[in-house]
Amino acid sequence: MRYRLRHTTSYTYSWAVDISHHMLHLALPDLPRQRVKSCTVSTSPSAGRMSEQQDHFGNRVAWLTLGESHTRFNVELRAEVEVDPVQAPDPEATPGWESLRDALAGDGFPVPVAESEFIHDSPLALPSDEAIRYALASFTPGRPVLAAARDLTGRIYKDFRYDPMATEIFTPVAAVMQKRAGVCQDFAHLEIAMLRGLGLAARYVSGYIRTLRAGDAPVSGLPNTALRGADASHAWISLWCGPDHGWIDLDPTNNLICSDEHVTAAFGRDYGDISPVRGVVLGGGPHRIGVAVELVPLA
C-alpha cells in the first residue's frame, strides 16, 4: 500500500516567544517493510538552524532553533511512503512466553542484548500489581507468546473505553487501569507495562493509521468505524517474539496485528522518548496546540 501523509502541528502563544529550541521525531524511517519515497519537514517561522541525526534507538531526529520573535509555530510533515502487508506467524507456533522471559533475563545463550533493553520499566510504562494480574489471565503457563499477547490485546480493546477526555499526556498506567478508559497512547503504555511486568520485551511505536473515507473497503476485516486513532498521530506496541519471529506489532486501540494500514515514525521505551514535537521556549505564556493528520492511499 502506498500512502500520502500530511501531519501538521501548530502552537499559538498568548504573547511573543523570543527564542525556542525544538526536537522533532517526525521524519519517517526506511524499514524492512516500509519504503519512504519522499519526506519533507518544514516549519513556520523557518528555522535559523536545523540538523538531523539518529537517536539511541536509530530513529531520525531533527534539532532546530527559532531565533526570531513569533506568536505562532507551525510544523508540517509531508511524505509518500509504501508499506508491505505483514505475514504474521501462527500465534500458536510462537515460543512459550516463559522461555522468552527466561532468555531475556539472562538464562538463555546468547542473551539478546538489544531486546533486553526493552524489558525494563520506563517512566510512562510502569507496571502495577493490578496490571500484572490482569495480564496473567492471558499469559497462562506454557502458552505461546503471540497467542497470549493477541488475547491480551483483545481484552484491552474490549474492557477499556476509547475516550479522548479521560486522560492527559502523562496519565500513569495505574490511573488508566482505574478509569478503564483512555486513548491510543494510554493503551500502548498499558500493554507495554503489562508485558514488561511479566519479563517480556515490548517497545512503544509512534506513527499513523490509515484515514478511512466513506465507501473505503474495510481494513483487516474490521468495519470502517472500528479504526480508532485516525486523523491524529497514533501509537501501538511491538513485542519481541523470539529470534525466529522478531518484533511483532500489535495495536490494542483497534485489536489488530499491525499490517499495511500502519505507518511507523519512531520507536522507544515510551512516548517520552519519541514525542513528535517537543521543545523549550523563552516567553509565550499559555498556548494552544492543534494537530491534524491525513494518511490517504494513493491510487
Buried (B, 14 or more C-beta within 10 A) or exposed (E): BEBBBBBBBBBBBEEEBBBBBBBBBBBBBEBEBBBBEEBEBEBEBEBEEBEEEEBEBEBBBBBBBBEEEBBEBBBBBBBBBBBEEBEBBEBEEBBBBBBBBEBBEEEBEEEBEEBBBBBEBBEBBBBBEEBBEBBBEBBEEEBBBBBBBBBBBBBBBEEBEBEEEBBEEEBBBBBBBEBEBBBBBBBBBBBBBBBBBBBBBBBBBBBBBBBBEEEEEEBBEBEBEBBBBBBBBBBBBBBBBBEEBEBBBBBBBBBBBBBBBBBBBBBBBBBBBBBBBEBEBEBBEEBEEEBEBBBBBEE
